Amino acid sequence: MKAVVFQNMRAMAVTLLLLVCFLGSWQIATRGPAAGPAGPVLSAEELEYQKMMGKNPGANKSVGFPSPLQVAQASLVHLSDPFFDRGPNDKGIAIQLAHSLGRVGLGFLLAVLVAIPLGFLIGMSPLLRKAFDPFIQVLKPISPLAWMPLALYTLKDSDVSGIFVIFICSVWPMLVNTAFGVASVKREWLNVASTLEVNPLRKAFLVILPAAAPTILTGMRISMGIAWLVIVAAEMLVGGTGIGYFVWNEWNNLSLPNVIFAIGVIGVVGMLLDLLFGHIQKMVTYVE
């Protein structure tokens, strides 16, 4: 136990050392001015028009890569009031994240409702496994963003199209892992259930599901990681609200400190989602 704690402390020390080296190198490489001179004075109507178009006339335009201090200052500004709402194109980072997580959550839930039952059927039936395999192998490699034009044309709504893209990218890892987990359940356990004359429904919930749960959770964990990657790119394409739109909007404003801050937020949220599913996976993992 002491050896494990000591090893964890050493790993943390190395992590901190690498972080300090990275920040130091970044600071040295970005010495010098990073904000350009003030632009022309705009009238009240021009300022309002700029805000309606998603611009931020008061933002400092970056003329060089920002330093860690400038990114830290931008982060403090956003984190000091994360829930502000000053119009369609000017919302706090917490509101942007809430929109993105809402789309991811709904699309992911729809994928769960489709992938897990269908994966059970495919895993329990060799005939269905062979019949569905060509469709899965053809559709699985398609980039989720390739579906966006069809979704926008068919659904006529950017929010619904984003949810559909999350659904289509989440369904395949869950489907494949569920089918694999169900098909890999030990034959001895199924034979015991048959000997005890357990009905198919009880066998599915009390024998197959607990045995396949770790593999199913692995698929869900992979799907969530892909979904969080895709929603950022999808929001850049369709606009509106969300962390992806926030990144693209700040790039249009040439506010690189805000872009880097948003990238850090995306990484932290993705890490927390992965840790959540990793914890759930440990809870359902059994030792043979």
C-alpha positions as CSV (number, residue, x, y, z in Angstrom):
1,M,0.0,0.0,0.0
2,K,2.8,2.4,0.9
3,A,4.5,1.6,-2.4
4,V,1.4,2.5,-4.4
5,V,1.0,5.8,-2.5
6,F,4.7,6.6,-3.0
7,Q,4.5,5.8,-6.7
8,N,1.3,8.0,-7.1
9,M,3.1,10.9,-5.3
10,R,6.1,10.5,-7.7
11,A,3.8,10.5,-10.7
12,M,2.1,13.6,-9.4
13,A,5.4,15.3,-8.9
14,V,6.5,14.5,-12.5
15,T,3.1,15.8,-13.8
16,L,3.6,19.1,-12.0
17,L,7.2,19.4,-13.3
18,L,6.0,18.8,-16.8
19,L,3.3,21.4,-16.4
20,V,5.7,24.0,-15.1
21,C,8.1,23.3,-17.9
22,F,5.3,23.6,-20.5
23,L,4.0,26.9,-19.0
24,G,7.5,28.3,-18.7
25,S,8.3,27.4,-22.3
26,W,5.0,28.9,-23.4
27,Q,5.7,32.1,-21.5
28,I,9.2,32.5,-23.0
29,A,7.9,31.8,-26.5
30,T,5.1,34.3,-26.3
31,R,7.0,37.3,-24.8
32,G,5.9,40.6,-26.4
33,P,2.7,42.3,-27.2
34,A,-0.3,40.1,-28.0
35,A,-3.0,42.7,-28.5
36,G,-3.2,45.1,-31.3
37,P,-4.1,48.8,-31.2
38,A,-7.6,50.0,-30.6
39,G,-9.8,49.9,-33.7
40,P,-11.9,52.8,-35.1
41,V,-14.6,54.2,-32.8
42,L,-18.0,52.7,-33.7
43,S,-21.4,54.4,-33.3
44,A,-24.0,52.9,-31.0
45,E,-25.9,51.4,-34.0
46,E,-22.7,49.9,-35.4
47,L,-21.9,48.4,-31.9
48,E,-25.3,46.9,-31.7
49,Y,-25.1,45.4,-35.2
50,Q,-21.7,43.9,-34.4
51,K,-23.1,42.2,-31.3
52,M,-26.1,40.9,-33.3
53,M,-23.7,39.3,-35.7
54,G,-21.8,37.6,-32.9
55,K,-18.9,40.0,-32.8
56,N,-17.4,41.5,-29.7
57,P,-16.2,45.0,-30.6
58,G,-14.6,45.5,-27.1
59,A,-12.4,42.4,-27.4
60,N,-8.7,42.8,-27.8
61,K,-7.6,41.5,-31.2
62,S,-4.7,39.1,-31.0
63,V,-1.7,39.8,-33.2
64,G,0.4,37.1,-31.7
65,F,0.0,33.9,-29.7
66,P,-1.3,34.8,-26.2
67,S,0.8,34.2,-23.1
68,P,-0.3,32.0,-20.2
69,L,-1.0,35.1,-18.1
70,Q,-3.3,36.5,-20.8
71,V,-5.2,33.2,-21.0
72,A,-5.4,33.1,-17.2
73,Q,-6.9,36.7,-17.2
74,A,-9.4,35.7,-19.8
75,S,-10.3,32.6,-17.8
76,L,-11.0,34.6,-14.7
77,V,-13.3,37.0,-16.6
78,H,-15.3,34.0,-17.9
79,L,-15.4,32.1,-14.6
80,S,-16.3,35.2,-12.6
81,D,-19.7,35.4,-14.2
82,P,-20.4,32.1,-16.1
83,F,-24.2,32.4,-16.2
84,F,-24.7,35.9,-17.8
85,D,-27.1,36.2,-20.8
86,R,-26.9,39.4,-22.8
87,G,-28.6,38.2,-25.9
88,P,-28.5,35.4,-28.5
89,N,-24.7,35.8,-29.3
90,D,-23.5,36.8,-25.8
91,K,-23.9,34.1,-23.2
92,G,-21.7,32.9,-20.3
93,I,-19.6,29.8,-20.5
94,A,-21.8,27.8,-18.2
95,I,-24.9,28.4,-20.5
96,Q,-22.8,27.5,-23.5
97,L,-21.7,24.2,-21.8
98,A,-25.3,23.5,-20.7
99,H,-26.5,23.7,-24.3
100,S,-23.7,21.4,-25.5
101,L,-24.2,18.9,-22.7
102,G,-27.9,18.9,-23.3
103,R,-27.5,18.0,-26.9
104,V,-24.9,15.3,-26.1
105,G,-27.1,13.8,-23.3
106,L,-30.2,13.6,-25.4
107,G,-28.4,12.1,-28.4
108,F,-26.5,9.7,-26.2
109,L,-29.7,8.6,-24.5
110,L,-31.4,7.9,-27.8
111,A,-28.4,5.8,-28.8
112,V,-28.6,3.8,-25.6
113,L,-32.3,3.1,-26.2
114,V,-31.5,1.8,-29.7
115,A,-28.0,0.2,-29.4
116,I,-28.3,-1.9,-26.2
117,P,-31.6,-3.7,-27.1
118,L,-30.4,-4.3,-30.7
119,G,-27.0,-5.3,-29.5
120,F,-28.6,-7.9,-27.2
121,L,-30.6,-9.4,-30.1
122,I,-27.5,-9.5,-32.4
123,G,-25.3,-11.0,-29.7
124,M,-27.8,-13.7,-28.8
125,S,-28.5,-14.7,-32.4
126,P,-25.7,-15.8,-34.8
127,L,-28.1,-15.4,-37.7
128,L,-28.8,-11.7,-36.9
129,R,-25.1,-11.2,-36.2
130,K,-24.2,-12.3,-39.7
131,A,-27.2,-10.4,-41.2
132,F,-26.4,-7.1,-39.6
133,D,-22.6,-7.2,-39.9
134,P,-22.4,-5.8,-43.4
135,F,-24.6,-2.8,-42.5
136,I,-22.6,-2.1,-39.4
137,Q,-19.2,-2.4,-41.2
138,V,-20.4,0.0,-43.9
139,L,-22.0,2.6,-41.7
140,K,-19.6,2.6,-38.7
141,P,-16.6,4.2,-40.5
142,I,-18.7,7.1,-41.9
143,S,-17.8,10.4,-40.2
144,P,-20.7,11.7,-38.1
145,L,-20.3,15.2,-39.6
146,A,-20.9,13.7,-43.1
147,W,-24.5,13.2,-42.0
148,M,-25.0,16.8,-41.0
149,P,-26.1,18.1,-44.5
150,L,-28.7,15.4,-44.8
151,A,-29.9,16.0,-41.2
152,L,-30.2,19.8,-41.8
153,Y,-32.1,19.2,-45.1
154,T,-34.4,16.6,-43.6
155,L,-35.0,17.9,-40.1
156,K,-34.9,21.6,-40.9
157,D,-33.5,22.4,-37.4
158,S,-29.9,22.9,-36.3
159,D,-30.5,21.7,-32.7
160,V,-32.3,18.5,-33.8
161,S,-29.6,17.9,-36.4
162,G,-26.9,18.2,-33.8
163,I,-28.8,15.7,-31.6
164,F,-29.1,13.3,-34.6
165,V,-25.3,13.6,-35.3
166,I,-24.6,12.7,-31.6
167,F,-27.0,9.7,-31.9
168,I,-25.4,8.4,-35.1
169,C,-21.9,8.7,-33.7
170,S,-22.8,7.1,-30.3
171,V,-24.8,4.2,-31.5
172,W,-22.0,2.1,-33.2
173,P,-19.5,1.6,-30.4
174,M,-22.4,0.7,-28.0
175,L,-24.0,-1.6,-30.5
176,V,-20.7,-3.4,-31.3
177,N,-19.6,-3.7,-27.7
178,T,-23.0,-4.9,-26.5
179,A,-23.2,-7.5,-29.2
180,F,-19.7,-8.7,-28.4
181,G,-20.3,-8.7,-24.6
182,V,-23.5,-10.7,-25.0
183,A,-22.0,-13.2,-27.4
184,S,-19.0,-13.7,-25.1
185,V,-21.0,-14.7,-22.0
186,K,-19.6,-18.0,-20.8
187,R,-21.5,-21.0,-22.2
188,E,-21.4,-22.7,-18.8
189,W,-23.5,-19.9,-17.2
190,L,-26.1,-20.1,-19.9
191,N,-26.2,-23.9,-19.6
192,V,-26.8,-23.6,-15.8
193,A,-29.6,-21.2,-16.5
194,S,-31.2,-23.6,-19.0
195,T,-30.8,-26.5,-16.6
196,L,-32.7,-24.4,-13.9
197,E,-35.3,-23.6,-16.5
198,V,-34.9,-19.9,-16.1
199,N,-37.2,-18.1,-18.5
200,P,-35.5,-16.0,-21.3
201,L,-36.4,-12.6,-19.7
202,R,-34.9,-13.5,-16.3
203,K,-31.9,-15.1,-18.1
204,A,-31.3,-11.8,-20.0
205,F,-31.5,-9.6,-16.9
206,L,-30.0,-11.9,-14.3
207,V,-27.3,-13.8,-16.2
208,I,-26.4,-12.1,-19.5
209,L,-26.7,-8.5,-18.6
210,P,-24.5,-8.7,-15.5
211,A,-21.9,-10.7,-17.4
212,A,-21.9,-8.3,-20.4
213,A,-22.1,-5.1,-18.3
214,P,-18.4,-4.3,-18.3
215,T,-18.2,-4.6,-22.1
216,I,-21.4,-2.6,-22.5
217,L,-20.0,0.2,-20.3
218,T,-16.8,0.2,-22.3
219,G,-18.8,0.9,-25.4
220,M,-20.8,3.6,-23.7
221,R,-17.6,5.2,-22.5
222,I,-16.1,5.2,-26.0
223,S,-19.4,6.6,-27.4
224,M,-19.5,9.4,-24.9
225,G,-15.9,10.4,-25.8
226,I,-16.8,10.5,-29.5
227,A,-20.0,12.4,-28.8
228,W,-18.2,15.1,-26.9
229,L,-15.7,15.4,-29.8
230,V,-18.4,15.6,-32.4
231,I,-20.7,18.1,-30.7
232,V,-17.9,20.7,-30.7
233,A,-17.4,20.3,-34.4
234,A,-21.1,20.2,-35.2
235,E,-21.7,23.4,-33.2
236,M,-19.0,25.2,-35.2
237,L,-20.9,24.3,-38.4
238,V,-24.5,25.1,-37.4
239,G,-23.8,28.0,-35.0
240,G,-26.4,29.1,-32.4
241,T,-25.2,28.3,-28.9
242,G,-22.8,25.8,-27.4
243,I,-19.1,25.5,-26.6
244,G,-18.2,24.7,-30.2
245,Y,-20.0,27.9,-31.4
246,F,-18.3,29.8,-28.6
247,V,-14.9,28.7,-29.9
248,W,-15.7,29.6,-33.5
249,N,-17.2,33.0,-32.5
250,E,-14.2,33.9,-30.4
251,W,-12.0,33.0,-33.4
252,N,-14.0,35.3,-35.6
253,N,-13.4,38.0,-32.9
254,L,-9.6,37.2,-33.1
255,S,-9.7,36.6,-29.3
256,L,-7.2,33.8,-29.0
257,P,-7.1,33.9,-25.1
258,N,-10.8,33.1,-25.1
259,V,-10.3,30.3,-27.7
260,I,-7.6,28.7,-25.6
261,F,-9.7,29.0,-22.5
262,A,-12.6,27.3,-24.3
263,I,-10.3,24.5,-25.4
264,G,-9.2,24.0,-21.8
265,V,-12.9,23.8,-20.7
266,I,-13.6,21.2,-23.5
267,G,-10.7,19.1,-22.3
268,V,-11.7,19.3,-18.6
269,V,-15.4,18.4,-19.3
270,G,-14.3,15.5,-21.5
271,M,-12.0,14.2,-18.8
272,L,-14.8,14.4,-16.2
273,L,-17.2,12.5,-18.4
274,D,-14.6,9.8,-19.0
275,L,-13.9,9.6,-15.3
276,L,-17.6,9.2,-14.6
277,F,-18.0,6.3,-17.0
278,G,-14.8,4.8,-15.8
279,H,-16.1,4.8,-12.2
280,I,-19.4,3.2,-13.3
281,Q,-17.5,0.6,-15.3
282,K,-15.5,-0.3,-12.2
283,M,-18.8,-0.7,-10.2
284,V,-20.1,-3.3,-12.6
285,T,-16.8,-5.1,-13.2
286,Y,-16.6,-8.5,-11.5
287,V,-13.6,-10.6,-10.6
288,E,-13.8,-14.2,-11.8
